[in-house]
Structures are given as structure tokens and as C-alpha cells.
Amino acid sequence: MSETPAHEVLIVTGMSGAGRSTVANALEDLGWYVVDNLPPQMLRPLVDLAVHPGSQLPAIAAVVDVRGGKLFADLVDIVHELRGRTHLRVLFLEATDDALVRRFEQVRRPHPLQEDGTLLDGIARERARMLEVRELSDIVIDTTSFNIHQLATTVTDIFAPQGTADVKVTLESFGFKYGTPTDADVITDARFLPNPFWQPELRSATGLDEPVRDYVLAQEGASEFLDGLTAMLRPQLAGYARENKRHATFAIGCTGGKHRSVAMVEQLAARLRAMPGIAVTVKHRDLGRE
């Protein structure tokens, strides 16, 4: 991983079918502002926007390719011009002819330069047109042997700022009486624990309050539940990182989402934050409902 300089502009280009869309999605997940199918001539105003004082777009990625037709011919000159004005890099994606043919056949789409010829005719025309662009590129990635997850991981390794979490986790408490979260990857149930609601001195408090927290954690099975859940999530999170699943939501429910689930989410958050490469956000969905 590397630091992302202010006002960085990255041009993503290369062979059709080599993975430009996958790269664009990976960069968006890293917080880049991504513009797809941009005519090279539009790079100038884009850079003007990036370097403008107070710009809210510190890192911009522009996908530029032969779909621009005759406009693409100006790309080399524009790159040389803009390198004197901002931190600009060019990422070039390529793959073997066999790999590109296979990918086009899988999606059943013609090559943009195929015209009345074959897929190989279109690929050959594109390679010739891309030769000069490839030579001025700062980074060249051969995606022949990559699946989409491996390519996204490679992009993350190259462009993620130092200190970026491998996986961003949202921990959510909720009440089953209000329905389960629709976006959770894992849902667990804290209703096996005694409900603090039935303790008059705890009823109006929440799992964020120390008396409720201590009551919940003192119950039989509470510590074992947290230990087991942490042990289960550890390899799962490591696998998410390997498969480039950068966001995950884990939810714990109780009856009303006020006591047990809140306390357990807070405890689980502390455990996951101790894991390297994990960033945790806590959300108490139903806290405050009557």
C-alpha cells in the first residue's frame, strides 16, 4: 500500500476485456472519484477541478479507452501536458489474446474495434493503437491469470493508502420485534440471555449503560458466546480480505434492540478493533424506539 498524494489523477486504460471495470470498482471502494469512458480531452478540466484550492476530489481515476474513437488519438500528448501540472499516473491493463477472446466469448459481446472481422482482428487493431500508450504507462498489470477478486486485491495493494483497513465492519444491534436487517452478512441472536427489561432498575437503561452491560455479561453463556463469535469471525474476516470483500455487516439481535444486543455489540466491537486490518463501525438500529 502507498500514500495517495493530494490531487492525484490516475488514468486507467489498456486492452478491452482486461479488467478496466473491475479496477474502477476497486478504486471506488478505496474512496477514489472514478469517471468511466472519459474522452481524453476532458482530462484537462478534470485536472483543473482536482487542483483547484479547496477541491473535494483529492484522488481521481479516469477510465480512458478506444471507445473514444478518434478522440483517443490525443491521449499521449495530453498525458505529457498534464504530468507537468499534477501528480498523474497511467495504469495499463493487458492480457493475452487467448484470455481476451475467452472473456469476450463469455459475455457474448463484440470487440469495439472488431467491425466486420473477428475478435482477433479487433484485438490486433487495439494492440497497435495502444502501443504508444503502454510505453508511457507507469504501471502495467497483466490480468491473464487473474479472476476479478485477484485483480481487485492487486489494485488495493497498489493504491490503498497506508493504514487502510483490509475489511470495514459494521456491527449492528437490532430488535427482532422490528424485523431483521436486510443487509447483514451474519445475524446472531442474544435472546438466549435473560432480558434486563424485566429488572425494574434496568428497564429504562440501555446496553450502553454500565449496569446493563455488567448484568448482561454476568449471565451464564455470555462470555462463551462472545468468545465463540469472535473465533468464528476471525477466519471469516481473513477470508473476506483475501477475496477482496472489503465491507461486512454483522448483526446481533434481541427482543427490542435496547439491552442485550446493544451490550453484546459493544463488547464484540472492542474485540474486533483489536484485530489488525479491521475497522469497526457500530450502529444501534433500534435504540430509542418505544
BELKA-V165978 format. One line per field, one symbol per residue. burial: b if it has 16 or more other C-alpha atoms within 10 Angstrom, else e. Layout:
burial: ???
This chain:
burial: eeebeebbbbbbbbbbbbbbebbbebbebbebbbbeebbbeebeebbebbbeeeeebbbbbbbbbbeeeeebeebbeebeebeeebbbbbbbbbbebebbbebeeeeeeebebbeeeebbebbeebbeebeebbebbeebbebbeeebeebbbbbbeebbeeebbbbbbbbbbbbbeeeebeeeeebebbbebebbbeeeebeebbbbeeebbebbbeeeebeebbeeebeeeeeebbeebeebbbbbbbbbbbbbbbbbbbbbbbebbeebeeeebbbbebbbbbbeee
